[in-house]
Amino acid sequence: LLLLFLTSSSSSSSSSSRSRSSSRRRRRRRRRRRRRRRRRRRRRRRRRRRRRRRRRRRRRRRRRRRRRRRRRRRRRRRRRGFSGAT
């Protein structure tokens, strides 16, 4: 649920930033490619990090069942998600 909410909020913010910077891109064609690449890379990095976290959770769950560190790290991840959404 948190991931869906974050992706929807990020897409809406990116669409608004696109419309604002579209006029700037038309004036400066050379900076178009650089800005687009940077924004695309940031989005891809965020998505990759989320996917990697899911994979790490599955692998570390088996180890954490014996230890009680699960709860502590889950809370930290939730806080990071909320900070990213704001």
C-alpha positions as CSV (number, residue, x, y, z in Angstrom):
1,L,0.0,0.0,0.0
2,L,2.8,2.4,0.9
3,L,4.7,1.7,-2.3
4,L,1.6,2.4,-4.4
5,F,0.9,5.7,-2.6
6,L,4.5,6.8,-3.0
7,T,4.6,6.0,-6.8
8,S,1.4,7.8,-7.4
9,S,2.6,10.9,-5.5
10,S,6.0,10.9,-7.3
11,S,4.3,10.6,-10.7
12,S,2.0,13.5,-10.0
13,S,4.8,15.7,-8.8
14,S,7.0,14.7,-11.8
15,S,4.2,15.5,-14.3
16,S,3.8,19.0,-12.8
17,S,7.6,19.6,-12.9
18,R,7.6,18.4,-16.5
19,S,5.0,21.0,-17.6
20,R,6.9,23.8,-15.9
21,S,10.3,22.8,-17.4
22,S,8.9,22.1,-20.9
23,S,9.0,25.8,-21.8
24,R,12.6,25.9,-20.6
25,R,13.5,22.8,-22.6
26,R,12.2,24.3,-25.8
27,R,14.4,27.4,-25.4
28,R,17.6,25.4,-24.5
29,R,17.8,22.2,-26.6
30,R,21.3,21.2,-25.3
31,R,20.2,21.0,-21.7
32,R,17.1,19.0,-22.6
33,R,19.0,15.7,-22.7
34,R,21.0,16.3,-19.6
35,R,17.9,17.2,-17.5
36,R,15.9,14.3,-18.8
37,R,18.6,11.8,-18.2
38,R,19.1,13.0,-14.6
39,R,15.4,12.8,-13.8
40,R,15.1,9.4,-15.4
41,R,18.1,8.1,-13.4
42,R,16.7,9.3,-10.2
43,R,13.3,7.6,-10.8
44,R,15.1,4.4,-11.8
45,R,17.3,4.5,-8.7
46,R,14.3,4.9,-6.4
47,R,12.5,2.0,-8.0
48,R,15.5,-0.2,-7.9
49,R,16.1,0.6,-4.3
50,R,12.5,-0.4,-3.4
51,R,12.9,-3.7,-5.3
52,R,16.2,-4.4,-3.7
53,R,14.6,-3.8,-0.2
54,R,11.9,-6.4,-1.0
55,R,14.5,-8.9,-2.0
56,R,16.6,-8.2,1.1
57,R,13.6,-8.6,3.3
58,R,12.9,-12.0,2.0
59,R,16.5,-13.1,2.4
60,R,17.0,-11.6,5.9
61,R,13.6,-12.6,7.3
62,R,14.9,-16.2,7.8
63,R,17.8,-14.8,9.8
64,R,15.8,-12.3,11.7
65,R,13.2,-14.8,12.8
66,R,15.6,-15.9,15.5
67,R,16.6,-12.3,16.3
68,R,14.1,-9.5,17.2
69,R,15.7,-6.9,14.9
70,R,12.9,-7.3,12.4
71,R,10.5,-4.9,14.1
72,R,13.2,-2.2,14.6
73,R,14.3,-2.1,10.9
74,R,10.7,-2.3,9.6
75,R,9.9,0.9,11.5
76,R,12.9,2.7,10.1
77,R,11.9,1.7,6.5
78,R,8.4,3.0,7.1
79,R,9.7,6.3,8.3
80,R,11.9,6.6,5.2
81,G,8.9,6.0,3.0
82,F,6.9,8.8,4.6
83,S,9.8,11.2,4.4
84,G,10.0,10.5,0.6
85,A,6.3,11.1,0.1
86,T,6.3,14.5,1.7
